[in-house]
Amino acid sequence: MAKKKTDSQPREMDRKKLPVAVRHELLMEAGYKCANPTCRNVITLEIHHIQYVCGGGGDDPSNLLPLCPYCHAMHHQGHIPVEAIRTWKSLLLALNNALDRRSLDLLLYLREMHGKDIEYSGEAYCNLQDWWRLGLSSSTSVAITR
């Protein structure tokens, strides 16, 4: 005898599978870990709809969050509130959008150059001074060129 579905249970059998590209995007966003910052399980992940499909939620990545089976079940059983789920999604978005591509490239360059004598132009020095002031980068000596 089949179990009767309730609104709080996922309806995986009633809907189509997520496109592989969407699933990949979500897993990359979460670093292939459970989105619960205190869990970070990596063994098996399920994709959770923040706004349930039965409530009009769709398969847009902004409405989806990777959770391990335990955290997913705990949410559907009412032990993890929807406010926590929304906060976890917001944290992932903030972390993934904290730096633009240019800043990330600069950080990678500074990491590669760590401990080496580097010659910077005046413009580069101006761009880097905030990083040095915050202690995010250092160099054994800095020469400024024109």
N, C-alpha and C positions, 0 to 999 in steps of 0.2 A: 504494500500500500504506500503510495507516494505521500511525502510530507506536504502539508499545506504551507504555501508561501505566505509570509507576512511582509509588510512594507519595509521592515528593517532588515530583511534578508536579501542578499544579492540575487539577481535574476539572471545568472550567467547563461542559462540554457535558452532564455527567451530572446537573446540579442546576438548580433553578429560579433565576430572577433574584431579587436582593434587592429587597424593597419600596423604593420611591422614598423614603419617609420615613426608613427606616433608613440608606440611602446618604447622604441629606442630613444626618442627624444626625452621621454619621461624618465627612463632609467639613467640617461646621461645627466639630466637635471639633478637627480638625487644621488649621483655617484654610485649607481648600482647598489644602493643600500636602502633599508627601510627609512621612510621619511620622518619617522619619530626620532628626534634627536637623541633620545636616551636609549634607543634600541639598537639601531644600525645593523640589523640582521642582513646578511647578504645571501643566505642559502637559497631561499625561494621568495620571490616577490609577486604580489598580486596588485592589480591596478584598481584603485578605489575611485568611485565617482563621488566627488565632494557633494554635489547636489545629485541625489539619487535619480536614476533614469525614470523611475515611476513618478517622480516629482518634476519631470521636465528637463532634467540634466542630460547633457549630451556627451559626446566623445571628444570634445575639444580639449586639448592639453591643459588649458586653464582650469578645467573642471576635474582633472584626474591627478591622482597621487599614488605613487608606489608604496605599498605597505607589506610587511611580512604577514604571513597568515595569522600569527598570534595577535598583532596589533589590529589587523583588519577585523578579526572576530571580536576582539575587545570593544572596538568601536560599534559594531553592529549589535552587540549585547548591551550597549549603553554605558560602558565603563570609561570610554574615551569620548568626550563631548565633541560635537561638530566644531565648536570654537577652537579646540586644539588642532583639529584637522586643518581648518582654515589658516591658523597661525603657522603650522608646519609648512604649508604650501607657500605662504608669504615669506617665510625664512629662506626656503629654497630659491625663490625668485630673487630675493634681495642678495643672497650670496652669489648667485649666478650672474647678476647684473651689476655687481658692485664696481667693477672696473671695466673700462672699455678696452678694445683690442690694443690700442696704442699703449695704454698703461700696462697691460699684461706683457706686451712685447718689451717694454722698458724694464719691468721687473725681471723678466727672464734674462735680459742682457746684463743687468746689474748683478744678478746671481752668477752668471758666467764670468764676469769680470772681477768678482770679489777677491780682494787681496792683491790685485794687480795695479801697477801704476798706469793711470789712464789720463789722456790729454783730452780736455773738453773745450768746445767753443764757448764763447760767452753766452750764446743762446741756450746751449745744452746745460751749462751751469745753472742758468736761471730756471730751466725746466726741472732740474734735479735737486735744487736746494731744499724744497719741501720734503723730499724723500730723505735727505740727509738729516734735516732738522728733526724729523720724526723717528730717526734711527732705523729706517727701513733699508738703508743702504749705507755703505761706508767704503772708503778707498784709502789705501796707505798714503797716497799723495795725489794731489789734483793739480794739473797744470792747465791754465786757461790760455787758449790761443785765440787769435783774431780771425 
